[in-house]
Every structure is written in structure tokens, then in C-alpha cells.
């Protein structure tokens, strides 16, 4: 039952909706009459219809929400056709060693007018055949030009006319800010082609480590699901700022925590993959172990002062590696700390080119993002309690 006051309140709410220029049909509210001594029936309210004609807003007075919508739709309309569907076929074997073809799918985007497509390495890893489907549903076989498992990037090439390809422009990683609006376009679950999701940059410089060490990535709350891998992450100007690569989710679907490889990494790696097929990662050639304040304290209680609270202990040096040629020394004494058996007595790396090294990931990130094969770096090491500088010329990692 609606009281008369309720009808008035409802009418006020509806009038607020009318301001948006909607056609609304409202049935008349009938009040409950107060019992009277007379038997004369109480009057009823006649149903009525209100029709409002929307008034166009003058130019320049669009509300902020309209401007944002136009911005998002404009970016999508301009670059959605540059996003492709990548289908890969691999051969596995059943219990009786019979070949069983399996298909996987992901996303990718146009890199240049020569037919190069950028996607994730895990989308095409181990594939016997790869196909790319364009926005006009043209399907073309793709050659895998180059792969970089460490950065989870791959470059494909398709043979199509240049006028059918629209490369996405590149943004700048240094311009990115937490809270910035982003757009992700991809093919979730391999079925919903060129799906758009929006969100913000949730964090920068997140460290994601897998078997090959992925490194620093962009975190976003834009929905990313299986099949989005390899698709572009765009800023509000339609520039590429990342390649969607992974999600954190207990269920396997979007939980609002997605990750994208930053455009600085893509710009550094993709041209080399096109030219060489592989990206040469710089290498020191040492086995390492993190020193933490807790570990340093345990050593002190055992009568051995490492001289530092944090750093990277060189456990061993590969024969002929850059570190060996520079005179870096590995461990010489085997000790047991609880269940841990460790070689100690080696050099401790505490700095590279003026950048502090507190743990192994600091060293890995600096080598990956700031150095190249053949470059000479200066390591600050602690040996027998004394700090010293050593120059090391980096070589190509063997795997």
C-alpha cells in the first residue's frame, strides 16, 4: 500500500527522471479514503500520461559523464579493429601415445604495416600451427617470428595487404600514474571477439615472477579473462601502454586484479624479436642467495659477521662467465643453518651502477631493464668485510 506522501515522493523521483528526457507513463496513485458518515463514494483520481520531449543540450555543455563515454567509445571505434584473435594448435598424446590435437586461443594486436602481430609467448608456446583472425573475419596463417619467454612476448607475421593493418600508437611508461583510466580490448574465452573493458591503473612496478622471471608489470582492475592474453591495454588517448598477460584469481576468471607487460618492455623487445627471433638477455654468470637481516643476525650468533644486513651473496661463479672473468669470487665454506646448507665466504653484491641491490630481484630487474649484452656495469661488492668496485662486461644468457 502506498500512502499519499509516498505517491508524492514517487512523483518527485519520476520528475527527476523526466529531466533526462525520458518518456514515462505513470499510473495514477489512488489514495485510501477516510471512512465518512455519508454513503457518497469517495472521488477517484483519473489516470494520466505525461510526455516530455527531450531538449538537446547546447554544444559545450555536455556533462562530464557524457564526455567520458564519448572518449571511451572513440578509442574503441578507432582501435578495436587493430585487435586480432590468435588461435594455436598443439599436438599432445593420450595414454596410448596417439596424437591428440588441442586448440588454444588468445589475443594480439597489429604492430606495423608489414604484418607483424604482438601477443604473449604463452599464447603460441609449443604450437604446431598458428592462425590470426582479423576484425573483418579474414583468417590468415601466421609464422612465429620470435619469442621471449622471460617477458612473455611473441611476434607473429601474417601476409595481408598493408592497407588492412592499423598499428596501435605507443605510449610512454614514464607518463603512467596510479588511478589513470585504461581500456583493455581482447577476446575473452576465445568467443567474445574484441570485448572492451575499462578500469584504472591499480599499481605500477608490481613484480611477477614465474619460471623465467617476468619482472615489473602494470596492475589494473579492468576485467581480464582467459583469452584476453596478448591483447592491448590502452590509455584514454588510445595509445598502447601494456600487453595484458596474467590475472590473479582463485576462480580462474577476473577478480579485479590483472597484469600487463609495460609498453617500455614491448618497445625494447619486439623490434629485436623481429630482427633476431630471440631477445638476448644480459648475464653475470653467478649463483646467488639473498641476505636478509634475519640471516645476517643468525650468522653473527654463529660467530661470522657478513658486514652487511642486505645484499646478494655469490654462492658460485660459472666457469668462463663474465663474473669469473672480472674476478668475482664464490663461496668457499659450507655451513648449515637449520635445514639450509649454504656456501659462504663469497662476494656480496650490494650495488650495481649506483643502484642499491637489497635482494636478487633488484639485480634481475636492473640487468633486464637497464643493460644490454656487451655493456660494462660496475658492481659494488663486499669481500672480507671491505667494500670494493668491480667492472663486469655482460654476456648473453645461455638459455
MOJO-V815085 format. One record per residue. N is the residue number from 1. SS is DSSP state (@ for helix, = for strand, . for the rest). Layout:
BEGIN
n-><N | N>
ss-><SS | SS>
END
This chain:
BEGIN
n-><1 | 2 | 3 | 4 | 5 | 6 | 7 | 8 | 9 | 10 | 11 | 12 | 13 | 14 | 15 | 16 | 17 | 18 | 19 | 20 | 21 | 22 | 23 | 24 | 25 | 26 | 27 | 28 | 29 | 30 | 31 | 32 | 33 | 34 | 35 | 36 | 37 | 38 | 39 | 40 | 41 | 42 | 43 | 44 | 45 | 46 | 47 | 48 | 49 | 50 | 51 | 52 | 53 | 54 | 55 | 56 | 57 | 58 | 59 | 60 | 61 | 62 | 63 | 64 | 65 | 66 | 67 | 68 | 69 | 70 | 71 | 72 | 73 | 74 | 75 | 76 | 77 | 78 | 79 | 80 | 81 | 82 | 83 | 84 | 85 | 86 | 87 | 88 | 89 | 90 | 91 | 92 | 93 | 94 | 95 | 96 | 97 | 98 | 99 | 100 | 101 | 102 | 103 | 104 | 105 | 106 | 107 | 108 | 109 | 110 | 111 | 112 | 113 | 114 | 115 | 116 | 117 | 118 | 119 | 120 | 121 | 122 | 123 | 124 | 125 | 126 | 127 | 128 | 129 | 130 | 131 | 132 | 133 | 134 | 135 | 136 | 137 | 138 | 139 | 140 | 141 | 142 | 143 | 144 | 145 | 146 | 147 | 148 | 149 | 150 | 151 | 152 | 153 | 154 | 155 | 156 | 157 | 158 | 159 | 160 | 161 | 162 | 163 | 164 | 165 | 166 | 167 | 168 | 169 | 170 | 171 | 172 | 173 | 174 | 175 | 176 | 177 | 178 | 179 | 180 | 181 | 182 | 183 | 184 | 185 | 186 | 187 | 188 | 189 | 190 | 191 | 192 | 193 | 194 | 195 | 196 | 197 | 198 | 199 | 200 | 201 | 202 | 203 | 204 | 205 | 206 | 207 | 208 | 209 | 210 | 211 | 212 | 213 | 214 | 215 | 216 | 217 | 218 | 219 | 220 | 221 | 222 | 223 | 224 | 225 | 226 | 227 | 228 | 229 | 230 | 231 | 232 | 233 | 234 | 235 | 236 | 237 | 238 | 239 | 240 | 241 | 242 | 243 | 244 | 245 | 246 | 247 | 248 | 249 | 250 | 251 | 252 | 253 | 254 | 255 | 256 | 257 | 258 | 259 | 260 | 261 | 262 | 263 | 264 | 265 | 266 | 267 | 268 | 269 | 270 | 271 | 272 | 273 | 274 | 275 | 276 | 277 | 278 | 279 | 280 | 281 | 282 | 283 | 284 | 285 | 286 | 287 | 288 | 289 | 290 | 291 | 292 | 293 | 294 | 295 | 296 | 297 | 298 | 299 | 300 | 301 | 302 | 303 | 304 | 305 | 306 | 307 | 308 | 309 | 310 | 311 | 312 | 313 | 314 | 315 | 316 | 317 | 318 | 319 | 320 | 321 | 322 | 323 | 324 | 325 | 326 | 327 | 328 | 329 | 330 | 331 | 332 | 333 | 334 | 335 | 336 | 337 | 338 | 339 | 340 | 341 | 342 | 343 | 344 | 345 | 346 | 347 | 348 | 349 | 350 | 351 | 352 | 353 | 354 | 355 | 356 | 357 | 358 | 359 | 360 | 361 | 362 | 363 | 364 | 365 | 366 | 367 | 368 | 369 | 370 | 371 | 372 | 373 | 374 | 375 | 376 | 377 | 378 | 379 | 380 | 381 | 382 | 383 | 384 | 385 | 386 | 387 | 388 | 389 | 390 | 391 | 392 | 393 | 394 | 395 | 396 | 397 | 398 | 399>
ss-><. | . | . | @ | @ | @ | @ | @ | @ | @ | @ | @ | @ | @ | @ | @ | @ | @ | . | . | . | . | . | = | . | . | . | . | . | . | . | . | . | . | . | . | . | . | . | . | . | . | . | . | . | . | . | . | . | = | . | . | . | . | . | . | . | . | . | . | . | . | . | @ | @ | @ | @ | @ | @ | @ | @ | @ | @ | @ | @ | @ | @ | @ | @ | @ | @ | @ | = | = | = | = | = | = | = | = | = | = | = | . | . | . | . | . | = | = | = | = | = | = | = | = | = | = | = | = | . | . | . | . | . | = | = | = | = | . | @ | @ | @ | @ | . | . | . | . | = | = | = | = | = | . | . | . | . | . | = | = | = | . | = | = | = | = | = | = | @ | @ | @ | . | = | = | = | = | = | . | . | . | . | @ | @ | @ | . | . | . | . | . | = | . | . | @ | @ | @ | . | . | . | . | . | = | = | = | = | = | = | = | = | . | . | . | = | = | = | = | = | = | = | = | = | = | = | = | = | = | = | = | = | . | . | . | . | . | . | = | = | = | = | = | = | . | . | . | . | . | . | . | . | . | . | . | = | = | = | = | . | . | . | . | = | = | = | = | = | = | = | = | . | . | . | . | . | . | . | . | . | . | = | = | = | = | = | @ | @ | @ | @ | @ | @ | @ | @ | @ | @ | @ | @ | @ | @ | . | . | . | . | . | = | = | . | . | = | = | = | = | = | = | . | @ | @ | @ | @ | @ | @ | @ | @ | @ | . | . | . | . | . | . | . | . | . | = | = | = | = | = | = | = | . | . | . | . | @ | @ | @ | @ | . | . | . | . | . | . | . | = | = | = | = | = | . | . | = | = | = | = | = | . | . | . | = | = | = | = | = | . | . | = | = | . | . | . | @ | @ | @ | @ | @ | @ | @ | @ | @ | @ | @ | . | . | . | . | . | = | = | = | = | = | = | = | = | . | . | = | = | = | = | = | = | = | = | . | = | = | . | . | .>
END
